[in-house]
Amino acid sequence: KEEGLICFSSPFDKTAVDFLEDLNVPAYKIASFEITDIPLIEYTASKGKPIIISTGIAEEADVELALEACRRMGNNDIALLKCTSSYPAPIEE
Protein backbone atom coordinates (compact mmCIF):
# COMPACT_ATOMS: atom_id res chain seq x y z
CA LYS A 1 0.00 0.00 0.00
CA GLU A 2 2.86 2.36 0.80
CA GLU A 3 4.11 2.01 -2.79
CA GLY A 4 0.67 2.48 -4.31
CA LEU A 5 0.37 -1.12 -5.48
CA ILE A 6 -3.04 -2.76 -5.69
CA CYS A 7 -2.94 -6.38 -4.52
CA PHE A 8 -5.59 -8.93 -5.43
CA SER A 9 -5.76 -12.65 -6.03
CA SER A 10 -7.36 -15.51 -7.97
CA PRO A 11 -9.68 -17.53 -5.74
CA PHE A 12 -10.08 -21.20 -6.63
CA ASP A 13 -13.10 -21.89 -4.42
CA LYS A 14 -15.73 -20.09 -2.34
CA THR A 15 -13.65 -20.43 0.83
CA ALA A 16 -10.87 -18.47 -0.87
CA VAL A 17 -13.35 -15.76 -1.90
CA ASP A 18 -14.46 -15.46 1.72
CA PHE A 19 -10.83 -15.30 2.89
CA LEU A 20 -10.06 -12.57 0.36
CA GLU A 21 -13.20 -10.67 1.39
CA ASP A 22 -11.89 -10.68 4.97
CA LEU A 23 -8.70 -9.10 3.60
CA ASN A 24 -10.83 -6.51 1.77
CA VAL A 25 -9.21 -7.04 -1.63
CA PRO A 26 -10.31 -4.40 -4.16
CA ALA A 27 -10.74 -6.83 -7.10
CA TYR A 28 -10.61 -10.47 -8.15
CA LYS A 29 -8.99 -12.36 -11.01
CA ILE A 30 -10.57 -15.51 -12.37
CA ALA A 31 -7.86 -17.85 -13.64
CA SER A 32 -8.41 -19.28 -17.11
CA PHE A 33 -8.61 -22.76 -15.60
CA GLU A 34 -11.63 -21.62 -13.56
CA ILE A 35 -13.51 -19.92 -16.42
CA THR A 36 -16.00 -22.80 -16.61
CA ASP A 37 -16.66 -22.81 -12.84
CA ILE A 38 -19.85 -20.76 -13.13
CA PRO A 39 -20.86 -21.12 -9.44
CA LEU A 40 -17.45 -19.74 -8.41
CA ILE A 41 -17.73 -16.88 -10.90
CA GLU A 42 -21.23 -16.04 -9.69
CA TYR A 43 -20.15 -16.12 -6.05
CA THR A 44 -17.14 -13.92 -6.78
CA ALA A 45 -19.20 -11.51 -8.89
CA SER A 46 -21.78 -11.24 -6.12
CA LYS A 47 -19.22 -9.41 -4.00
CA GLY A 48 -19.62 -6.39 -6.29
CA LYS A 49 -15.92 -5.84 -6.92
CA PRO A 50 -14.15 -5.60 -10.28
CA ILE A 51 -13.37 -8.94 -11.89
CA ILE A 52 -10.52 -9.68 -14.28
CA ILE A 53 -11.12 -12.87 -16.26
CA SER A 54 -8.21 -14.68 -17.89
CA THR A 55 -9.15 -16.38 -21.15
CA GLY A 56 -6.01 -18.45 -21.78
CA ILE A 57 -7.59 -21.89 -22.25
CA ALA A 58 -11.15 -20.77 -22.93
CA GLU A 59 -13.34 -21.19 -25.95
CA GLU A 60 -15.46 -18.20 -27.00
CA ALA A 61 -18.57 -19.87 -25.55
CA ASP A 62 -16.80 -20.24 -22.18
CA VAL A 63 -16.02 -16.53 -22.14
CA GLU A 64 -19.63 -15.65 -22.95
CA LEU A 65 -20.93 -17.89 -20.14
CA ALA A 66 -18.50 -16.31 -17.66
CA LEU A 67 -19.55 -12.80 -18.70
CA GLU A 68 -23.23 -13.75 -18.40
CA ALA A 69 -22.59 -15.16 -14.91
CA CYS A 70 -21.04 -11.88 -13.76
CA ARG A 71 -23.82 -9.80 -15.26
CA ARG A 72 -26.49 -12.08 -13.78
CA MET A 73 -25.09 -11.20 -10.36
CA GLY A 74 -25.30 -7.48 -11.20
CA ASN A 75 -21.57 -7.10 -11.75
CA ASN A 76 -20.61 -5.33 -14.97
CA ASP A 77 -17.16 -4.21 -13.81
CA ILE A 78 -15.34 -6.85 -15.86
CA ALA A 79 -12.04 -6.91 -17.74
CA LEU A 80 -10.88 -9.72 -20.02
CA LEU A 81 -7.28 -10.81 -20.41
CA LYS A 82 -6.22 -12.43 -23.66
CA CYS A 83 -3.62 -14.88 -22.44
CA THR A 84 -1.50 -17.52 -24.08
CA SER A 85 -1.46 -20.65 -21.94
CA SER A 86 1.29 -22.52 -23.73
CA TYR A 87 4.84 -22.07 -22.50
CA PRO A 88 6.95 -21.26 -24.28
CA ALA A 89 4.44 -19.75 -26.64
CA PRO A 90 4.89 -20.61 -30.31
CA ILE A 91 6.08 -17.65 -32.40
CA GLU A 92 2.74 -17.52 -34.27
CA GLU A 93 0.88 -16.88 -30.99
C-alpha positions as CSV (number, residue, x, y, z in Angstrom):
1,K,0.0,0.0,0.0
2,E,2.9,2.4,0.8
3,E,4.1,2.0,-2.8
4,G,0.7,2.5,-4.3
5,L,0.4,-1.1,-5.5
6,I,-3.0,-2.8,-5.7
7,C,-2.9,-6.4,-4.5
8,F,-5.6,-8.9,-5.4
9,S,-5.8,-12.7,-6.0
10,S,-7.4,-15.5,-8.0
11,P,-9.7,-17.5,-5.7
12,F,-10.1,-21.2,-6.6
13,D,-13.1,-21.9,-4.4
14,K,-15.7,-20.1,-2.3
15,T,-13.7,-20.4,0.8
16,A,-10.9,-18.5,-0.9
17,V,-13.4,-15.8,-1.9
18,D,-14.5,-15.5,1.7
19,F,-10.8,-15.3,2.9
20,L,-10.1,-12.6,0.4
21,E,-13.2,-10.7,1.4
22,D,-11.9,-10.7,5.0
23,L,-8.7,-9.1,3.6
24,N,-10.8,-6.5,1.8
25,V,-9.2,-7.0,-1.6
26,P,-10.3,-4.4,-4.2
27,A,-10.7,-6.8,-7.1
28,Y,-10.6,-10.5,-8.1
29,K,-9.0,-12.4,-11.0
30,I,-10.6,-15.5,-12.4
31,A,-7.9,-17.9,-13.6
32,S,-8.4,-19.3,-17.1
33,F,-8.6,-22.8,-15.6
34,E,-11.6,-21.6,-13.6
35,I,-13.5,-19.9,-16.4
36,T,-16.0,-22.8,-16.6
37,D,-16.7,-22.8,-12.8
38,I,-19.8,-20.8,-13.1
39,P,-20.9,-21.1,-9.4
40,L,-17.4,-19.7,-8.4
41,I,-17.7,-16.9,-10.9
42,E,-21.2,-16.0,-9.7
43,Y,-20.1,-16.1,-6.0
44,T,-17.1,-13.9,-6.8
45,A,-19.2,-11.5,-8.9
46,S,-21.8,-11.2,-6.1
47,K,-19.2,-9.4,-4.0
48,G,-19.6,-6.4,-6.3
49,K,-15.9,-5.8,-6.9
50,P,-14.2,-5.6,-10.3
51,I,-13.4,-8.9,-11.9
52,I,-10.5,-9.7,-14.3
53,I,-11.1,-12.9,-16.3
54,S,-8.2,-14.7,-17.9
55,T,-9.2,-16.4,-21.2
56,G,-6.0,-18.5,-21.8
57,I,-7.6,-21.9,-22.3
58,A,-11.1,-20.8,-22.9
59,E,-13.3,-21.2,-26.0
60,E,-15.5,-18.2,-27.0
61,A,-18.6,-19.9,-25.5
62,D,-16.8,-20.2,-22.2
63,V,-16.0,-16.5,-22.1
64,E,-19.6,-15.7,-22.9
65,L,-20.9,-17.9,-20.1
66,A,-18.5,-16.3,-17.7
67,L,-19.6,-12.8,-18.7
68,E,-23.2,-13.8,-18.4
69,A,-22.6,-15.2,-14.9
70,C,-21.0,-11.9,-13.8
71,R,-23.8,-9.8,-15.3
72,R,-26.5,-12.1,-13.8
73,M,-25.1,-11.2,-10.4
74,G,-25.3,-7.5,-11.2
75,N,-21.6,-7.1,-11.7
76,N,-20.6,-5.3,-15.0
77,D,-17.2,-4.2,-13.8
78,I,-15.3,-6.9,-15.9
79,A,-12.0,-6.9,-17.7
80,L,-10.9,-9.7,-20.0
81,L,-7.3,-10.8,-20.4
82,K,-6.2,-12.4,-23.7
83,C,-3.6,-14.9,-22.4
84,T,-1.5,-17.5,-24.1
85,S,-1.5,-20.7,-21.9
86,S,1.3,-22.5,-23.7
87,Y,4.8,-22.1,-22.5
88,P,7.0,-21.3,-24.3
89,A,4.4,-19.8,-26.6
90,P,4.9,-20.6,-30.3
91,I,6.1,-17.6,-32.4
92,E,2.7,-17.5,-34.3
93,E,0.9,-16.9,-31.0
